[in-house]
């Protein structure tokens, strides 16, 4: 029969071990998030664009929508200017529509014609 003190020590060891596991998982998650954010924007954008179906790409990509999908160092999202530069480097061009009936201004990104 275990004494009261041995029971308390065993319980404390269990709690400490569980907290250590939780801390290790939190550290691994934080490391993964930062390594994602510190990966060059162009690489992250290319990876994201491969997941978007061609039908959606043909309709045009909105800069704010893409920006929300990418994590970044600037207020948690990627900087819009840097995103535009990265899109141009990957072969996209911005087309503006000033006469849309629902909006006064619209700019979508399309793959350049070859």
N, C-alpha and C positions, 0 to 999 in steps of 0.2 A: 504494500500500500504506500503510495507516494504521499509525502508530506505536503502541507499547504504551500510551503516555500518552493518546493520543486515544481509543483503545479503552476505557480505564478511565473517562475522562470521559464518553463516550457512555453507557456502562453505568450510571454514577452518575446521569446525567440521566434515563434510563429508570426507574430505581428511585425517584428523587425524584418524577417525574411520576405513577407508579403509587401511591405513598404519598399524594400530594396528592389523587388521585381517591378513594382509600379514606377519607381524612379528610373530604372533602366529603360523601360518602354517609353517613358516620356522623353528621355534623352535621345533615344533612337529616332523618335518621331521628329523632334526638334532638329536633329542633324539632317534628316531627310528633307525637311522643309527648307532649311538653309542651303543645302546643296542644290536643291531645285532652283531656288532663287538666284544662286550665284552662277548657275549654268548660263552661258551666253544666250541672250534673248533670241538671236537668230536660230540657234539650235532648238530652243524650247518651242519657238513658233513653227519651225519645220515639223517637229514632232506633233504639235497640235493640228496642223493643217492636214497631216496624213489621216487623222481620225475623222475629219469632216467629210461627209459624202460629196461626190462630185455634183449631184443635183443642187445641193445647197451652195456650193462654190459658184456654180453657173448663175445663180440668182444674185450673187454679189455678197460680199462680207462687210458687215458694218464694223467700223473701228471700235466703238464702245463695246460691242458684243465680244469681239476678240480680246479686247483689253480685260474684260471681266473674267475671261477664261484663263488668263495668264497671271501667275503670281509675279510680283516684282519687288524691287527695293523702294519704290516711290509710293508711299502711302498704301502699301499692300498690293498695288496693281502696277503693271508696267507703265512707263511714261509714254504718253501718246505720240510724242515726237520720235522717240526711239522706235516705237512700234511701226510707224510709217516708214522709217528708213529701212527697218528689217524686212517689211513687206516688199518694198521696192527691190531690195537685194535678192529676194526670193522669186522675182519675176512678176510681181503684181503691180497694177496701176490703179490709180484712183480716178473714178469717173463721177462727175458732179451732175446732179439733176436739179436745175433751178426751177423747173416748171411742174413739179409733181403736185397733183391736186390736193393731197392730204398734208403735205409738208411744204414749207417755203424753201427749204434747202435739204438736199440729201446727197451724201457722198458714200459710194460703195466701192469696194476693192474687188477687181477682177483680174484673172490671170491674163498676162499680155498675149496677144495673138502673135503667132510665129510667122 
